[in-house]
Amino acid sequence: MEPLLDDATVASFLPPTRTIFRHLAAIAAVSVVGGPLLGLYVFNAPRGEVLKLSLGTGLAWGLSFAFIAAFIYTGWLVSRAWRAYHRHVAALKAEAFYRAIEGESKD
């Protein structure tokens, strides 16, 4: 019986590069808008009073929002790649099993 050749790479278990860049652009856009808005919510501006954020404060909130989103996205990518890897290994084992059965039945 010949051994199974497995030429799978880590990149084959991840989404396409274009999709990853789209996700990163969406995270950046949400961080630019959502970060300062989250800062305003945390500071809890009183009703009718305008609370102005400085550029540095908005940038800090946006970056912290982006870091949290990046950690979540990285975890999602790892779990997706891990599940795809396990499906791939299961498919290889099933293929080897069926090859073994066919080899036994032909003899």
C-alpha positions in Angstrom: 0.0 0.0 0.0 1.4 3.4 -1.0 1.5 6.2 1.7 -0.8 9.1 1.4 0.9 12.3 0.1 -0.2 15.3 2.0 0.8 18.6 0.5 -1.6 20.8 2.6 -0.1 24.0 4.0 -1.4 26.4 6.7 -2.5 28.8 4.1 -4.8 26.2 2.6 -6.8 26.2 5.9 -7.2 30.0 6.0 -9.6 32.2 4.1 -8.3 33.8 0.9 -5.9 36.8 1.4 -8.4 39.2 -0.2 -11.0 38.2 2.4 -8.6 38.7 5.2 -7.7 42.2 4.0 -11.4 43.0 3.7 -11.9 41.9 7.3 -9.0 43.9 8.5 -10.3 47.0 6.6 -13.7 46.5 8.3 -12.0 46.2 11.7 -10.1 49.4 11.1 -13.2 51.3 9.9 -15.2 50.1 12.9 -12.3 51.0 15.2 -12.1 54.6 13.8 -15.8 55.2 14.4 -16.6 52.8 17.2 -13.5 53.6 19.4 -14.3 57.2 20.0 -18.0 56.5 20.4 -17.2 53.9 23.0 -15.0 56.5 24.7 -18.0 58.9 24.8 -20.2 56.2 26.2 -17.6 55.3 28.9 -17.2 58.9 29.9 -21.0 59.0 30.0 -21.6 62.5 28.7 -24.5 64.2 30.5 -27.7 64.9 28.4 -27.6 68.1 26.5 -23.9 68.7 27.1 -21.4 68.2 24.4 -18.4 66.2 25.4 -15.5 66.8 23.1 -12.8 64.2 22.7 -9.3 65.3 21.8 -7.5 63.7 18.9 -5.2 61.8 21.3 -8.1 60.4 23.3 -10.0 59.4 20.2 -6.9 57.7 18.8 -6.3 55.9 22.1 -9.9 54.5 22.2 -9.8 53.6 18.5 -6.5 51.7 18.9 -7.6 49.9 22.0 -10.8 48.9 20.2 -8.7 47.7 17.2 -6.4 45.7 19.5 -9.4 43.9 21.1 -10.9 43.3 17.7 -7.6 42.0 16.4 -7.3 39.5 19.3 -10.9 38.2 18.6 -10.2 38.0 14.9 -7.0 36.1 15.4 -8.8 33.7 17.7 -11.4 33.2 15.0 -8.8 32.5 12.4 -7.0 30.0 14.6 -10.2 28.1 15.4 -11.2 28.1 11.7 -7.8 26.8 10.6 -7.9 24.2 13.4 -11.3 22.9 12.4 -10.3 22.8 8.7 -7.2 20.9 9.6 -9.2 18.3 11.6 -11.6 17.9 8.6 -8.6 17.4 6.3 -7.1 14.8 8.6 -10.4 13.0 8.9 -10.7 13.0 5.1 -7.2 11.5 4.8 -8.0 8.8 7.3 -11.2 7.9 5.5 -9.4 7.8 2.2 -6.8 5.5 3.7 -9.5 3.3 5.2 -11.4 2.9 1.9 -8.1 2.2 0.1 -7.4 -0.5 2.6 -10.8 -2.0 2.3 -10.6 -2.0 -1.5 -7.2 -3.6 -1.4 -8.5 -6.4 0.8 -11.6 -7.1 -1.3 -9.5 -7.3 -4.5 -7.3 -10.0 -3.2 
